[in-house]
């Protein structure tokens, strides 16, 4: 085993901006653990339980939006990363997973800690890589460098996601007594320039022409990472064109005064006649999943004439069964451009927006009255906790009910810069683990 090559690969990770490495115990992964801990470029964290370790790495990557490295030994240890890997895949969170492995000839020979590790996470990673088993030839060293370059570049390419690198090692796994750590040349770093997504003048002309045929336009953002630059853009757009925005707390747009974050509450009790009046002609969506069940059911039942989804890269989900056009752009670019390009301010659009806002205001008043009469119980306790959140903190919620509670309670207008994260629930009970992780990292 050529330790020099492994140390060079660790230095390449540093050159690409990776800062955090999560290490789980095990002998087979010793070459990787030594390479990362001997470098002065990383903050290394050690956790004995792989499942918890993976969620901690997930939370770090979720908040920093930078890849975090996970390292484990051979055998079933890597399977314990799987719940967090699946969560990272669907939430588009960058993780670099290194699973140490035994030499190929010992797989299926009843040797200890050996399982079939290639493609361990199936379709829940962006891509699977395997490092060379031997580094005796210069081409193998070149190949290993190329693999790490490709893997990290792919993890950081939108849509972000986890990458699995299997690393077979022969013994000896540890350096000899008195063996010194050598210095190395700077590893080759293959860089990529991020793609810029924009529309041509002809495409914009078609969009504006089409928009002028719609009276009722509804914007529904899904789950988003905190993007404080998007809020002033949407505010300026709403001031000019008055389109309603409806969603839940995971879209991190709670600072918008016109955001209908209680749509899930009032749509669940609304008579059909009022729902019909709120049916959009055009639905514009962006972001990921939406927890608000009644809003999802409303949009599936009262389908818009057109549904445009904004997504710069990756596959588009048809959550509301109505997607008619995919615009490969970011929402900040789209609404910033649209603010000045769209000049037709129709009265009917403002009336439609006011309808949504009236229901939002009534629901908020109802919630406020509820808490004046009910100052005990878990619901009131959660409200007190949310009201006590400091400015610019991170709140991590598990899937389903905790998100609905937080969405119903809401954040006050005075709470600045609170970023909310949540699970998709792909990992079942592990939502509880992820919540604890979010708390431990942000407290």
C-alpha positions, 0 to 999 in steps of 0.5 A: 500500500502506497501511503504517499498516494493516499496522502496526496489524495487527501491534499487534493481534497483540501485543495478543492476546499473541503474542510470537515472530515468525519472519521469512524473507527476501523483498521481497514480505513487507517490509511485514509484516517492517517492521511486526513488527520496528519494534514493541517487542512482539515477539522477531523471529527471522530464518532463511533456510530456510523449512522449518527456520524453520517447524519452529523456530516449531513448537517454540516454539509447542509449548512455550509453547502460544501462537501463533507467527507465521511470515512468508514472501515470495510464490511457492513459499516458502510451500510450504516451510512445509508439513511443519511446518504439517501437523505443527502441524495434527495435533498441535494447535499454534497457528501464524499463517502469513502468506504475502505475495502478488502482486496478483491480476491478476498470478497465472498471467501468468508473473510472478516468484514467483507461484503460486496461494497461496489454500488453499495448505495445503489441509485442514491448517489450521483455516482460510484467510484473505486480507487485502484487496488495497487499503486505500483504503476504510474497510471494507477496513481494518475487514475486515483488523482483523476477519480478524486477530481471527478468525484468532488467536482461532481458532488459540487455540480448542481444539483449537489449530491453524495458521491461514493468512493470505495477504497480497497487496501492491502496490509500493512495498513499502518506505517512502520515504526519511526516511519516519517510522514513525507512532504509531497508535491501539490497534487493536480487539481482539475477545476471546473467553471460553474455553468451560468443559466440564462435565457435569450431575448427571444425566450424572454419575449415568449415568456412575457407574451405568455404571462400576459395571457394569465390572470391568476398567477401563484408562486409556490416555493418548495424547500430551499436553503436559506438565501437572503439574496432572494428575499429582496428580489421577491419583495421588489417583484411583489411590489411591482406585480403583486403575485401571491406566494404560498408555501411552508416554513422550509422554504426559508422565505418567512421574512416576506410580509406577503408570504402565505405560510398558513395555506396548509391551515386555511385550505384544509377547512375551506369550502369548495367554492372558495377553493375554486376562486383561488385556483391559479391559471399559472403555477410557478414553482421552484425549490424541492419538496413541500410538506404542506399537505393541504396545499399539495392536494389543492394544487393537484385537485385544482390544476392550473392551466400551465405549470412552470418549474424553475430548475437550473439543473437536474431532474424535475419532479412532477409533484402537482401532476401539472408541469408544462414547462421547465425553465433552466434558471435560478429563481433569483435570476428569473424574478430579478429579470421579470421585475423590469421586463414585465410591465403589465400590472393588471387589477385582476392580479392584485385582486387575486393576490389580495384573496390569498392574503386575506385568508392568511391574515384571518388564519394568523388572527385565529392562531393568535387568539388560540394562544391567548386562551391556551397557554399550556401544553406542547403546542404552547411550549413549542411556540415559546421555544420558537419565539425565543430563537435568537437572530441568525440561528439555525433551526433543524426540524425532523420530518412531518409533524414537527414541520407542521407545528413549526409552520403553524406557529411561524416566526415573528417578523422581528426574528431576523435571519433564522434559517430552517432545515428539515428532513424529507423523511427518507430515513424514517426514525432517523429524523430524530437523529438528524434533529439532534444533529442540527441542534448540536451543530447550531447551539 
